[in-house]
C-alpha cells in the first residue's frame, strides 16, 4: 500500500462543499467557516490570499493554493481591502453552511475578470492529519503536468446538468487536492514530517511500509529488521534517527491513530477496535490509548460523538 494514498484516503469532498464566485473589482471574500483545508483555484484572473497572521500570497491563473484552517482568511484583489482597519468596498463573507445569496447580474457567466473556485474540506479523521499538520498556513503550487489538465476539465463541468454532475465535481476536486499536495511535498521548500522522508530510506523505509501494510501484526524489532535486511541494533538506531521514535513506539502511535478513527464508528465495540489494531484484549488497548491520547477509548468516543457536524449547504458565492 502507498502510504501517501493511505493517509489521504479520508480527505474527500462531499456534496456541495465547493463554490464558484465571479468577481468584479473591488472585491474581497472573507472565509470564516473554519474549514480544516480550503482549496483555492483561480479559473480567471488572480487574487491575494490574506491570512490572519503572515504575509499575503498572490495566486494567479495556472496555480492552486491550499489554506490550512481553522483561522479565517481573505481572498481579495487588493490586500489593503482585507486589512481589517475599516470598512472596505466589495467585502463578502463566505460561510459554507449558509445558503448562497441571489447572484449578481452576470454571476452565472464565467466571463468576469476574476473567477474563483474554492472547496472546503472538514478533515476530522486522525489518519490524514498526520500528514496535513505539516502544511504551512498557506501554500501555492504552480501547475504541474499531472494536475494542469484538471483545471480546464473542471471549468467545463461547472454549471453542467448531466446526471452525476455533483459526484463528478467532488471527485475532480479530490483529485486536484491530492495532486496539489503531492506536488507541494516534492518541492524543496516543503517541510514534511520526518517519517515521510524516511519512507525512502533503505533501512527505515521497509520497516515503515511493513507497519503501514499490516498494523495489527505483532511486529517485533527483530522481524522489522529482517524486512530491512539489517540487525536489530542497526534498525533501531537508523529508524530513530530518521523518524524520531523507535519502531515499536512508532507502531504503537500509528495503531492509536487508526483506533481514534475506528472509535467514531458506533457499530464497533472497543474490543473490536482493539482487535483491528493488534490488541488481543481491550484492557491493554485501553491503557495504551489513554497513555497516548489522554482519554480512555470510551471517553474519546463520547467526545467525538458530540462534536458538531458542519452543514453541507451550498456556500455563499
ChimeraX commands (.cxc) that place a marker at each C-alpha (Angstrom):
marker #1 position 0.00,0.00,0.00 radius 0.5
marker #1 position 1.24,3.50,-0.86 radius 0.5
marker #1 position 1.49,5.37,2.46 radius 0.5
marker #1 position 0.65,8.73,0.84 radius 0.5
marker #1 position -2.53,7.22,-0.62 radius 0.5
marker #1 position -3.43,5.68,2.73 radius 0.5
marker #1 position -3.03,8.93,4.64 radius 0.5
marker #1 position -5.14,10.97,2.21 radius 0.5
marker #1 position -7.86,8.39,1.66 radius 0.5
marker #1 position -10.19,10.13,4.12 radius 0.5
marker #1 position -9.80,13.61,2.60 radius 0.5
marker #1 position -12.79,13.87,0.29 radius 0.5
marker #1 position -15.27,16.48,-0.83 radius 0.5
marker #1 position -18.84,15.55,-0.01 radius 0.5
marker #1 position -21.84,17.17,-1.66 radius 0.5
marker #1 position -21.62,20.87,-2.49 radius 0.5
marker #1 position -18.59,21.73,-0.43 radius 0.5
marker #1 position -17.39,23.91,-3.30 radius 0.5
marker #1 position -18.43,27.31,-4.55 radius 0.5
marker #1 position -17.78,29.46,-7.60 radius 0.5
marker #1 position -17.51,33.22,-7.43 radius 0.5
marker #1 position -17.39,35.60,-10.40 radius 0.5
marker #1 position -15.69,38.71,-9.07 radius 0.5
marker #1 position -15.68,42.30,-10.26 radius 0.5
marker #1 position -13.35,44.82,-8.61 radius 0.5
marker #1 position -13.20,45.93,-5.94 radius 0.5
marker #1 position -13.86,42.59,-4.24 radius 0.5
marker #1 position -12.85,40.67,-1.13 radius 0.5
marker #1 position -14.11,37.27,0.04 radius 0.5
marker #1 position -13.78,36.64,3.76 radius 0.5
marker #1 position -13.72,32.88,4.59 radius 0.5
marker #1 position -14.96,32.42,8.16 radius 0.5
marker #1 position -16.22,28.83,8.16 radius 0.5
marker #1 position -13.23,27.31,9.98 radius 0.5
marker #1 position -12.61,24.53,7.45 radius 0.5
marker #1 position -9.56,22.37,8.09 radius 0.5
marker #1 position -8.40,22.88,4.47 radius 0.5
marker #1 position -9.59,25.23,1.74 radius 0.5
marker #1 position -8.55,24.71,-1.87 radius 0.5
marker #1 position -8.32,27.97,-3.86 radius 0.5
marker #1 position -8.26,27.74,-7.66 radius 0.5
marker #1 position -8.49,30.83,-9.93 radius 0.5
marker #1 position -10.23,29.94,-13.19 radius 0.5
marker #1 position -9.81,33.53,-14.45 radius 0.5
marker #1 position -7.57,36.32,-13.21 radius 0.5
marker #1 position -5.72,36.39,-9.90 radius 0.5
marker #1 position -6.02,37.46,-6.29 radius 0.5
marker #1 position -4.32,37.62,-2.91 radius 0.5
marker #1 position -4.76,35.24,-0.01 radius 0.5
marker #1 position -4.53,37.26,3.20 radius 0.5
marker #1 position -4.27,35.09,6.35 radius 0.5
marker #1 position -4.93,36.43,9.83 radius 0.5
marker #1 position -1.21,36.09,10.57 radius 0.5
marker #1 position 1.53,36.16,7.96 radius 0.5
marker #1 position 2.19,37.80,4.64 radius 0.5
marker #1 position -0.31,37.95,1.76 radius 0.5
marker #1 position 0.28,35.41,-1.02 radius 0.5
marker #1 position -0.65,36.07,-4.63 radius 0.5
marker #1 position -2.43,33.28,-6.54 radius 0.5
marker #1 position -2.97,33.52,-10.28 radius 0.5
marker #1 position -4.28,31.50,-13.18 radius 0.5
marker #1 position -2.18,28.35,-13.51 radius 0.5
marker #1 position -1.68,27.99,-9.77 radius 0.5
marker #1 position -3.56,26.31,-6.94 radius 0.5
marker #1 position -3.42,27.23,-3.26 radius 0.5
marker #1 position -4.32,25.44,-0.05 radius 0.5
marker #1 position -5.11,27.32,3.15 radius 0.5
marker #1 position -4.91,25.41,6.42 radius 0.5
marker #1 position -7.59,26.38,8.94 radius 0.5
marker #1 position -9.39,26.96,11.10 radius 0.5
marker #1 position -8.39,30.64,11.24 radius 0.5
marker #1 position -10.33,32.97,8.91 radius 0.5
marker #1 position -8.66,34.36,5.80 radius 0.5
marker #1 position -9.50,36.57,2.85 radius 0.5
marker #1 position -9.15,36.25,-0.92 radius 0.5
marker #1 position -9.06,39.73,-2.42 radius 0.5
marker #1 position -8.00,41.83,-5.38 radius 0.5
marker #1 position -6.10,44.17,-3.04 radius 0.5
marker #1 position -4.55,43.13,0.31 radius 0.5
marker #1 position -5.49,46.54,1.70 radius 0.5
marker #1 position -9.17,45.56,1.40 radius 0.5
marker #1 position -8.59,42.75,3.91 radius 0.5
marker #1 position -6.56,44.74,6.44 radius 0.5
marker #1 position -9.44,44.91,8.88 radius 0.5
marker #1 position -8.68,48.57,9.66 radius 0.5
marker #1 position -12.02,49.81,8.43 radius 0.5
marker #1 position -14.89,49.18,6.03 radius 0.5
marker #1 position -13.72,48.05,2.61 radius 0.5
marker #1 position -15.74,48.01,-0.62 radius 0.5
marker #1 position -16.95,44.74,-2.04 radius 0.5
marker #1 position -16.33,42.60,1.07 radius 0.5
marker #1 position -18.43,39.44,1.16 radius 0.5
marker #1 position -18.39,36.80,3.90 radius 0.5
marker #1 position -18.21,33.16,2.86 radius 0.5
marker #1 position -19.59,30.51,5.18 radius 0.5
marker #1 position -20.05,27.02,3.80 radius 0.5
marker #1 position -23.13,26.39,5.94 radius 0.5
marker #1 position -25.13,29.31,4.58 radius 0.5
marker #1 position -27.32,29.47,1.53 radius 0.5
marker #1 position -25.87,31.29,-1.45 radius 0.5
marker #1 position -27.40,34.76,-1.84 radius 0.5
marker #1 position -29.03,35.79,-5.07 radius 0.5
marker #1 position -26.38,36.03,-7.76 radius 0.5
marker #1 position -25.49,39.46,-9.01 radius 0.5
marker #1 position -26.14,40.24,-12.64 radius 0.5
marker #1 position -23.59,38.38,-14.75 radius 0.5
marker #1 position -22.63,35.97,-11.97 radius 0.5
marker #1 position -23.90,33.00,-13.93 radius 0.5
marker #1 position -21.28,33.57,-16.59 radius 0.5
marker #1 position -17.60,32.65,-16.46 radius 0.5
marker #1 position -16.60,35.79,-18.34 radius 0.5
marker #1 position -15.79,38.03,-15.37 radius 0.5
marker #1 position -12.26,39.36,-14.86 radius 0.5
marker #1 position -11.76,37.01,-11.91 radius 0.5
marker #1 position -13.45,33.65,-11.43 radius 0.5
marker #1 position -12.65,31.67,-8.30 radius 0.5
marker #1 position -13.36,28.05,-7.49 radius 0.5
marker #1 position -12.99,27.17,-3.81 radius 0.5
marker #1 position -13.55,23.89,-1.97 radius 0.5
marker #1 position -13.66,23.29,1.78 radius 0.5
marker #1 position -12.55,20.09,3.50 radius 0.5
marker #1 position -13.58,19.32,7.05 radius 0.5
marker #1 position -10.89,16.78,7.95 radius 0.5
marker #1 position -11.89,15.11,11.20 radius 0.5
marker #1 position -10.02,11.84,10.72 radius 0.5
marker #1 position -6.76,11.47,12.60 radius 0.5
marker #1 position -5.02,9.48,9.85 radius 0.5
marker #1 position -4.78,12.26,7.21 radius 0.5
marker #1 position -3.98,14.83,9.89 radius 0.5
marker #1 position -0.64,13.09,10.43 radius 0.5
marker #1 position 0.38,14.43,7.02 radius 0.5
marker #1 position -1.69,17.61,6.80 radius 0.5
marker #1 position -0.40,19.04,10.09 radius 0.5
marker #1 position 2.94,19.53,8.33 radius 0.5
marker #1 position 1.44,22.02,5.87 radius 0.5
marker #1 position 2.21,25.74,6.20 radius 0.5
marker #1 position -0.73,28.11,6.79 radius 0.5
marker #1 position -0.79,28.95,3.06 radius 0.5
marker #1 position 0.88,27.12,0.19 radius 0.5
marker #1 position 0.84,28.00,-3.50 radius 0.5
marker #1 position 1.79,25.45,-6.18 radius 0.5
marker #1 position 2.18,26.13,-9.91 radius 0.5
marker #1 position 0.50,23.75,-12.32 radius 0.5
marker #1 position 2.44,20.56,-12.92 radius 0.5
marker #1 position 1.83,18.32,-15.95 radius 0.5
marker #1 position -0.24,15.81,-13.97 radius 0.5
marker #1 position -2.56,18.47,-12.47 radius 0.5
marker #1 position -2.90,21.11,-15.21 radius 0.5
marker #1 position -5.48,19.23,-17.37 radius 0.5
marker #1 position -7.86,19.15,-14.40 radius 0.5
marker #1 position -8.33,22.92,-14.45 radius 0.5
marker #1 position -9.82,23.03,-17.94 radius 0.5
marker #1 position -11.97,19.98,-17.30 radius 0.5
marker #1 position -13.28,21.42,-14.04 radius 0.5
marker #1 position -14.27,24.63,-15.78 radius 0.5
marker #1 position -16.14,22.64,-18.39 radius 0.5
marker #1 position -18.08,20.74,-15.73 radius 0.5
marker #1 position -19.23,23.79,-13.75 radius 0.5
marker #1 position -22.85,24.53,-14.41 radius 0.5
marker #1 position -23.47,21.24,-16.16 radius 0.5
marker #1 position -26.74,19.46,-15.57 radius 0.5
marker #1 position -25.85,15.92,-16.57 radius 0.5
marker #1 position -26.65,13.03,-14.20 radius 0.5
marker #1 position -23.96,12.57,-11.57 radius 0.5
marker #1 position -22.77,16.17,-12.01 radius 0.5
marker #1 position -22.17,16.70,-8.28 radius 0.5
marker #1 position -20.24,13.45,-7.83 radius 0.5
marker #1 position -18.03,14.27,-10.83 radius 0.5
marker #1 position -17.18,17.69,-9.39 radius 0.5
marker #1 position -16.47,16.25,-5.94 radius 0.5
marker #1 position -14.10,13.66,-7.33 radius 0.5
marker #1 position -12.33,16.13,-9.61 radius 0.5
marker #1 position -11.73,18.41,-6.65 radius 0.5
marker #1 position -10.45,15.48,-4.58 radius 0.5
marker #1 position -8.07,14.63,-7.39 radius 0.5
marker #1 position -6.88,18.22,-7.70 radius 0.5
marker #1 position -6.33,18.49,-3.95 radius 0.5
marker #1 position -4.21,15.34,-3.88 radius 0.5
marker #1 position -2.25,16.48,-6.95 radius 0.5
marker #1 position -1.54,19.83,-5.29 radius 0.5
marker #1 position -0.45,18.22,-2.02 radius 0.5
marker #1 position 1.77,15.70,-3.78 radius 0.5
marker #1 position 3.45,18.43,-5.82 radius 0.5
marker #1 position 3.91,20.53,-2.69 radius 0.5
marker #1 position 5.67,17.79,-0.75 radius 0.5
marker #1 position 8.02,17.31,-3.70 radius 0.5
marker #1 position 9.09,20.96,-3.58 radius 0.5
marker #1 position 12.35,21.96,-1.81 radius 0.5
marker #1 position 10.62,24.47,0.48 radius 0.5
marker #1 position 8.23,21.84,1.86 radius 0.5
marker #1 position 8.90,20.51,5.34 radius 0.5
marker #1 position 7.19,17.11,5.50 radius 0.5
marker #1 position 7.16,15.13,8.75 radius 0.5
marker #1 position 10.29,13.11,9.44 radius 0.5
marker #1 position 8.60,9.76,8.76 radius 0.5
marker #1 position 7.57,10.95,5.28 radius 0.5
marker #1 position 11.19,11.39,4.26 radius 0.5
marker #1 position 12.14,8.15,6.00 radius 0.5
marker #1 position 9.93,6.17,3.60 radius 0.5
marker #1 position 12.71,6.48,1.03 radius 0.5
marker #1 position 15.44,5.37,3.42 radius 0.5
marker #1 position 16.87,1.94,2.59 radius 0.5
marker #1 position 16.79,0.84,6.25 radius 0.5
marker #1 position 13.86,2.67,7.86 radius 0.5
marker #1 position 11.67,2.62,4.73 radius 0.5
marker #1 position 10.98,-1.14,4.53 radius 0.5
marker #1 position 10.11,-1.24,8.25 radius 0.5
marker #1 position 7.77,1.74,7.94 radius 0.5
marker #1 position 5.97,0.27,4.96 radius 0.5
marker #1 position 5.58,-3.07,6.74 radius 0.5
marker #1 position 3.96,-1.34,9.71 radius 0.5
marker #1 position 1.52,0.52,7.47 radius 0.5
marker #1 position 0.70,-2.54,5.38 radius 0.5
marker #1 position -0.30,-4.60,8.42 radius 0.5
marker #1 position -0.50,-2.56,11.65 radius 0.5
marker #1 position -2.34,-5.35,13.50 radius 0.5
marker #1 position 0.56,-7.77,13.04 radius 0.5
marker #1 position 2.55,-8.39,16.27 radius 0.5
marker #1 position 5.68,-6.76,14.90 radius 0.5
marker #1 position 8.93,-7.03,16.82 radius 0.5
marker #1 position 12.11,-5.08,16.20 radius 0.5
marker #1 position 13.75,-8.31,15.08 radius 0.5
marker #1 position 11.04,-9.03,12.50 radius 0.5
marker #1 position 11.10,-5.48,11.17 radius 0.5
marker #1 position 14.90,-5.63,10.99 radius 0.5
marker #1 position 14.62,-8.79,8.90 radius 0.5
marker #1 position 12.33,-6.92,6.50 radius 0.5
marker #1 position 15.04,-4.28,6.13 radius 0.5
marker #1 position 17.84,-6.83,5.91 radius 0.5
marker #1 position 19.79,-5.40,8.86 radius 0.5
marker #1 position 20.40,-6.19,12.50 radius 0.5
marker #1 position 18.02,-5.13,15.28 radius 0.5
marker #1 position 20.59,-2.62,16.56 radius 0.5
marker #1 position 21.06,-1.08,13.12 radius 0.5
marker #1 position 17.33,-0.80,12.52 radius 0.5
marker #1 position 16.59,0.71,15.94 radius 0.5
marker #1 position 19.35,3.32,15.51 radius 0.5
marker #1 position 18.52,4.25,11.94 radius 0.5
marker #1 position 14.74,4.24,12.47 radius 0.5
marker #1 position 15.05,6.55,15.49 radius 0.5
marker #1 position 17.36,8.90,13.59 radius 0.5
marker #1 position 15.03,9.10,10.61 radius 0.5
marker #1 position 11.62,9.04,12.30 radius 0.5
marker #1 position 12.21,10.41,15.79 radius 0.5
marker #1 position 10.84,7.32,17.56 radius 0.5
marker #1 position 11.89,3.70,17.71 radius 0.5
marker #1 position 9.98,1.19,15.54 radius 0.5
marker #1 position 7.85,-0.20,18.38 radius 0.5
marker #1 position 6.94,3.29,19.66 radius 0.5
marker #1 position 6.01,4.35,16.13 radius 0.5
marker #1 position 3.89,1.22,15.70 radius 0.5
marker #1 position 2.00,1.94,18.91 radius 0.5
marker #1 position 1.37,5.56,17.93 radius 0.5
marker #1 position 0.15,4.54,14.47 radius 0.5
marker #1 position -2.19,1.95,15.96 radius 0.5
marker #1 position -3.70,4.58,18.27 radius 0.5
marker #1 position -4.18,6.92,15.30 radius 0.5
marker #1 position -6.09,4.22,13.45 radius 0.5
marker #1 position -8.05,3.39,16.59 radius 0.5
marker #1 position -9.12,7.02,17.06 radius 0.5
marker #1 position -10.84,6.95,13.67 radius 0.5
marker #1 position -12.33,3.50,14.23 radius 0.5
marker #1 position -13.87,4.66,17.51 radius 0.5
marker #1 position -16.03,7.10,15.55 radius 0.5
marker #1 position -17.82,4.07,14.07 radius 0.5
marker #1 position -20.52,3.26,16.59 radius 0.5
marker #1 position -21.09,-0.26,15.25 radius 0.5
marker #1 position -17.64,-1.30,16.54 radius 0.5
marker #1 position -17.17,-2.14,20.21 radius 0.5
marker #1 position -14.00,-1.08,21.98 radius 0.5
marker #1 position -12.92,-4.74,21.96 radius 0.5
marker #1 position -13.47,-4.91,18.19 radius 0.5
marker #1 position -11.39,-1.77,17.67 radius 0.5
marker #1 position -8.67,-3.26,19.86 radius 0.5
marker #1 position -8.52,-6.40,17.72 radius 0.5
marker #1 position -8.37,-4.42,14.50 radius 0.5
marker #1 position -5.26,-2.57,15.65 radius 0.5
marker #1 position -3.45,-5.61,17.01 radius 0.5
marker #1 position -4.50,-5.97,20.66 radius 0.5
marker #1 position -5.80,-9.29,21.94 radius 0.5
marker #1 position -7.74,-7.72,24.81 radius 0.5
marker #1 position -9.46,-4.41,25.39 radius 0.5
marker #1 position -7.64,-3.72,28.67 radius 0.5
marker #1 position -4.17,-3.48,27.15 radius 0.5
marker #1 position -5.53,-1.44,24.28 radius 0.5
marker #1 position -7.38,0.95,26.61 radius 0.5
marker #1 position -4.26,1.52,28.70 radius 0.5
marker #1 position -2.16,2.29,25.62 radius 0.5
marker #1 position -4.84,4.54,24.13 radius 0.5
marker #1 position -5.23,6.56,27.32 radius 0.5
marker #1 position -1.47,6.90,27.71 radius 0.5
marker #1 position -1.08,8.35,24.21 radius 0.5
marker #1 position -4.40,10.14,23.75 radius 0.5
marker #1 position -5.10,11.35,27.27 radius 0.5
marker #1 position -8.56,9.78,27.46 radius 0.5
marker #1 position -9.99,6.28,27.55 radius 0.5
marker #1 position -11.42,4.89,24.30 radius 0.5
marker #1 position -14.98,5.24,25.66 radius 0.5
marker #1 position -14.44,8.86,26.70 radius 0.5
marker #1 position -12.82,9.66,23.35 radius 0.5
marker #1 position -15.80,8.12,21.53 radius 0.5
marker #1 position -18.30,10.16,23.58 radius 0.5
marker #1 position -16.43,13.37,22.86 radius 0.5
marker #1 position -16.22,12.63,19.14 radius 0.5
marker #1 position -19.94,11.85,19.03 radius 0.5
marker #1 position -20.85,15.26,20.46 radius 0.5
marker #1 position -18.64,17.26,18.08 radius 0.5
marker #1 position -20.78,19.43,15.76 radius 0.5
marker #1 position -21.17,18.23,12.18 radius 0.5
marker #1 position -20.81,21.07,9.64 radius 0.5
marker #1 position -23.73,21.90,7.36 radius 0.5
marker #1 position -23.05,20.93,3.77 radius 0.5
marker #1 position -25.26,23.55,2.10 radius 0.5
marker #1 position -24.04,25.37,-0.99 radius 0.5
marker #1 position -21.71,28.15,0.17 radius 0.5
marker #1 position -22.03,31.82,-0.50 radius 0.5
marker #1 position -20.71,32.62,-3.92 radius 0.5
marker link #1:1,2 radius 0.2
marker link #1:2,3 radius 0.2
marker link #1:3,4 radius 0.2
marker link #1:4,5 radius 0.2
marker link #1:5,6 radius 0.2
marker link #1:6,7 radius 0.2
marker link #1:7,8 radius 0.2
marker link #1:8,9 radius 0.2
marker link #1:9,10 radius 0.2
marker link #1:10,11 radius 0.2
marker link #1:11,12 radius 0.2
marker link #1:12,13 radius 0.2
marker link #1:13,14 radius 0.2
marker link #1:14,15 radius 0.2
marker link #1:15,16 radius 0.2
marker link #1:16,17 radius 0.2
marker link #1:17,18 radius 0.2
marker link #1:18,19 radius 0.2
marker link #1:19,20 radius 0.2
marker link #1:20,21 radius 0.2
marker link #1:21,22 radius 0.2
marker link #1:22,23 radius 0.2
marker link #1:23,24 radius 0.2
marker link #1:24,25 radius 0.2
marker link #1:25,26 radius 0.2
marker link #1:26,27 radius 0.2
marker link #1:27,28 radius 0.2
marker link #1:28,29 radius 0.2
marker link #1:29,30 radius 0.2
marker link #1:30,31 radius 0.2
marker link #1:31,32 radius 0.2
marker link #1:32,33 radius 0.2
marker link #1:33,34 radius 0.2
marker link #1:34,35 radius 0.2
marker link #1:35,36 radius 0.2
marker link #1:36,37 radius 0.2
marker link #1:37,38 radius 0.2
marker link #1:38,39 radius 0.2
marker link #1:39,40 radius 0.2
marker link #1:40,41 radius 0.2
marker link #1:41,42 radius 0.2
marker link #1:42,43 radius 0.2
marker link #1:43,44 radius 0.2
marker link #1:44,45 radius 0.2
marker link #1:45,46 radius 0.2
marker link #1:46,47 radius 0.2
marker link #1:47,48 radius 0.2
marker link #1:48,49 radius 0.2
marker link #1:49,50 radius 0.2
marker link #1:50,51 radius 0.2
marker link #1:51,52 radius 0.2
marker link #1:52,53 radius 0.2
marker link #1:53,54 radius 0.2
marker link #1:54,55 radius 0.2
marker link #1:55,56 radius 0.2
marker link #1:56,57 radius 0.2
marker link #1:57,58 radius 0.2
marker link #1:58,59 radius 0.2
marker link #1:59,60 radius 0.2
marker link #1:60,61 radius 0.2
marker link #1:61,62 radius 0.2
marker link #1:62,63 radius 0.2
marker link #1:63,64 radius 0.2
marker link #1:64,65 radius 0.2
marker link #1:65,66 radius 0.2
marker link #1:66,67 radius 0.2
marker link #1:67,68 radius 0.2
marker link #1:68,69 radius 0.2
marker link #1:69,70 radius 0.2
marker link #1:70,71 radius 0.2
marker link #1:71,72 radius 0.2
marker link #1:72,73 radius 0.2
marker link #1:73,74 radius 0.2
marker link #1:74,75 radius 0.2
marker link #1:75,76 radius 0.2
marker link #1:76,77 radius 0.2
marker link #1:77,78 radius 0.2
marker link #1:78,79 radius 0.2
marker link #1:79,80 radius 0.2
marker link #1:80,81 radius 0.2
marker link #1:81,82 radius 0.2
marker link #1:82,83 radius 0.2
marker link #1:83,84 radius 0.2
marker link #1:84,85 radius 0.2
marker link #1:85,86 radius 0.2
marker link #1:86,87 radius 0.2
marker link #1:87,88 radius 0.2
marker link #1:88,89 radius 0.2
marker link #1:89,90 radius 0.2
marker link #1:90,91 radius 0.2
marker link #1:91,92 radius 0.2
marker link #1:92,93 radius 0.2
marker link #1:93,94 radius 0.2
marker link #1:94,95 radius 0.2
marker link #1:95,96 radius 0.2
marker link #1:96,97 radius 0.2
marker link #1:97,98 radius 0.2
marker link #1:98,99 radius 0.2
marker link #1:99,100 radius 0.2
marker link #1:100,101 radius 0.2
marker link #1:101,102 radius 0.2
marker link #1:102,103 radius 0.2
marker link #1:103,104 radius 0.2
marker link #1:104,105 radius 0.2
marker link #1:105,106 radius 0.2
marker link #1:106,107 radius 0.2
marker link #1:107,108 radius 0.2
marker link #1:108,109 radius 0.2
marker link #1:109,110 radius 0.2
marker link #1:110,111 radius 0.2
marker link #1:111,112 radius 0.2
marker link #1:112,113 radius 0.2
marker link #1:113,114 radius 0.2
marker link #1:114,115 radius 0.2
marker link #1:115,116 radius 0.2
marker link #1:116,117 radius 0.2
marker link #1:117,118 radius 0.2
marker link #1:118,119 radius 0.2
marker link #1:119,120 radius 0.2
marker link #1:120,121 radius 0.2
marker link #1:121,122 radius 0.2
marker link #1:122,123 radius 0.2
marker link #1:123,124 radius 0.2
marker link #1:124,125 radius 0.2
marker link #1:125,126 radius 0.2
marker link #1:126,127 radius 0.2
marker link #1:127,128 radius 0.2
marker link #1:128,129 radius 0.2
marker link #1:129,130 radius 0.2
marker link #1:130,131 radius 0.2
marker link #1:131,132 radius 0.2
marker link #1:132,133 radius 0.2
marker link #1:133,134 radius 0.2
marker link #1:134,135 radius 0.2
marker link #1:135,136 radius 0.2
marker link #1:136,137 radius 0.2
marker link #1:137,138 radius 0.2
marker link #1:138,139 radius 0.2
marker link #1:139,140 radius 0.2
marker link #1:140,141 radius 0.2
marker link #1:141,142 radius 0.2
marker link #1:142,143 radius 0.2
marker link #1:143,144 radius 0.2
marker link #1:144,145 radius 0.2
marker link #1:145,146 radius 0.2
marker link #1:146,147 radius 0.2
marker link #1:147,148 radius 0.2
marker link #1:148,149 radius 0.2
marker link #1:149,150 radius 0.2
marker link #1:150,151 radius 0.2
marker link #1:151,152 radius 0.2
marker link #1:152,153 radius 0.2
marker link #1:153,154 radius 0.2
marker link #1:154,155 radius 0.2
marker link #1:155,156 radius 0.2
marker link #1:156,157 radius 0.2
marker link #1:157,158 radius 0.2
marker link #1:158,159 radius 0.2
marker link #1:159,160 radius 0.2
marker link #1:160,161 radius 0.2
marker link #1:161,162 radius 0.2
marker link #1:162,163 radius 0.2
marker link #1:163,164 radius 0.2
marker link #1:164,165 radius 0.2
marker link #1:165,166 radius 0.2
marker link #1:166,167 radius 0.2
marker link #1:167,168 radius 0.2
marker link #1:168,169 radius 0.2
marker link #1:169,170 radius 0.2
marker link #1:170,171 radius 0.2
marker link #1:171,172 radius 0.2
marker link #1:172,173 radius 0.2
marker link #1:173,174 radius 0.2
marker link #1:174,175 radius 0.2
marker link #1:175,176 radius 0.2
marker link #1:176,177 radius 0.2
marker link #1:177,178 radius 0.2
marker link #1:178,179 radius 0.2
marker link #1:179,180 radius 0.2
marker link #1:180,181 radius 0.2
marker link #1:181,182 radius 0.2
marker link #1:182,183 radius 0.2
marker link #1:183,184 radius 0.2
marker link #1:184,185 radius 0.2
marker link #1:185,186 radius 0.2
marker link #1:186,187 radius 0.2
marker link #1:187,188 radius 0.2
marker link #1:188,189 radius 0.2
marker link #1:189,190 radius 0.2
marker link #1:190,191 radius 0.2
marker link #1:191,192 radius 0.2
marker link #1:192,193 radius 0.2
marker link #1:193,194 radius 0.2
marker link #1:194,195 radius 0.2
marker link #1:195,196 radius 0.2
marker link #1:196,197 radius 0.2
marker link #1:197,198 radius 0.2
marker link #1:198,199 radius 0.2
marker link #1:199,200 radius 0.2
marker link #1:200,201 radius 0.2
marker link #1:201,202 radius 0.2
marker link #1:202,203 radius 0.2
marker link #1:203,204 radius 0.2
marker link #1:204,205 radius 0.2
marker link #1:205,206 radius 0.2
marker link #1:206,207 radius 0.2
marker link #1:207,208 radius 0.2
marker link #1:208,209 radius 0.2
marker link #1:209,210 radius 0.2
marker link #1:210,211 radius 0.2
marker link #1:211,212 radius 0.2
marker link #1:212,213 radius 0.2
marker link #1:213,214 radius 0.2
marker link #1:214,215 radius 0.2
marker link #1:215,216 radius 0.2
marker link #1:216,217 radius 0.2
marker link #1:217,218 radius 0.2
marker link #1:218,219 radius 0.2
marker link #1:219,220 radius 0.2
marker link #1:220,221 radius 0.2
marker link #1:221,222 radius 0.2
marker link #1:222,223 radius 0.2
marker link #1:223,224 radius 0.2
marker link #1:224,225 radius 0.2
marker link #1:225,226 radius 0.2
marker link #1:226,227 radius 0.2
marker link #1:227,228 radius 0.2
marker link #1:228,229 radius 0.2
marker link #1:229,230 radius 0.2
marker link #1:230,231 radius 0.2
marker link #1:231,232 radius 0.2
marker link #1:232,233 radius 0.2
marker link #1:233,234 radius 0.2
marker link #1:234,235 radius 0.2
marker link #1:235,236 radius 0.2
marker link #1:236,237 radius 0.2
marker link #1:237,238 radius 0.2
marker link #1:238,239 radius 0.2
marker link #1:239,240 radius 0.2
marker link #1:240,241 radius 0.2
marker link #1:241,242 radius 0.2
marker link #1:242,243 radius 0.2
marker link #1:243,244 radius 0.2
marker link #1:244,245 radius 0.2
marker link #1:245,246 radius 0.2
marker link #1:246,247 radius 0.2
marker link #1:247,248 radius 0.2
marker link #1:248,249 radius 0.2
marker link #1:249,250 radius 0.2
marker link #1:250,251 radius 0.2
marker link #1:251,252 radius 0.2
marker link #1:252,253 radius 0.2
marker link #1:253,254 radius 0.2
marker link #1:254,255 radius 0.2
marker link #1:255,256 radius 0.2
marker link #1:256,257 radius 0.2
marker link #1:257,258 radius 0.2
marker link #1:258,259 radius 0.2
marker link #1:259,260 radius 0.2
marker link #1:260,261 radius 0.2
marker link #1:261,262 radius 0.2
marker link #1:262,263 radius 0.2
marker link #1:263,264 radius 0.2
marker link #1:264,265 radius 0.2
marker link #1:265,266 radius 0.2
marker link #1:266,267 radius 0.2
marker link #1:267,268 radius 0.2
marker link #1:268,269 radius 0.2
marker link #1:269,270 radius 0.2
marker link #1:270,271 radius 0.2
marker link #1:271,272 radius 0.2
marker link #1:272,273 radius 0.2
marker link #1:273,274 radius 0.2
marker link #1:274,275 radius 0.2
marker link #1:275,276 radius 0.2
marker link #1:276,277 radius 0.2
marker link #1:277,278 radius 0.2
marker link #1:278,279 radius 0.2
marker link #1:279,280 radius 0.2
marker link #1:280,281 radius 0.2
marker link #1:281,282 radius 0.2
marker link #1:282,283 radius 0.2
marker link #1:283,284 radius 0.2
marker link #1:284,285 radius 0.2
marker link #1:285,286 radius 0.2
marker link #1:286,287 radius 0.2
marker link #1:287,288 radius 0.2
marker link #1:288,289 radius 0.2
marker link #1:289,290 radius 0.2
marker link #1:290,291 radius 0.2
marker link #1:291,292 radius 0.2
marker link #1:292,293 radius 0.2
marker link #1:293,294 radius 0.2
marker link #1:294,295 radius 0.2
marker link #1:295,296 radius 0.2
marker link #1:296,297 radius 0.2
marker link #1:297,298 radius 0.2
marker link #1:298,299 radius 0.2
marker link #1:299,300 radius 0.2
marker link #1:300,301 radius 0.2
marker link #1:301,302 radius 0.2
marker link #1:302,303 radius 0.2
marker link #1:303,304 radius 0.2
marker link #1:304,305 radius 0.2
marker link #1:305,306 radius 0.2
marker link #1:306,307 radius 0.2
marker link #1:307,308 radius 0.2
marker link #1:308,309 radius 0.2
marker link #1:309,310 radius 0.2
marker link #1:310,311 radius 0.2
marker link #1:311,312 radius 0.2
marker link #1:312,313 radius 0.2
marker link #1:313,314 radius 0.2
marker link #1:314,315 radius 0.2
marker link #1:315,316 radius 0.2
marker link #1:316,317 radius 0.2
view
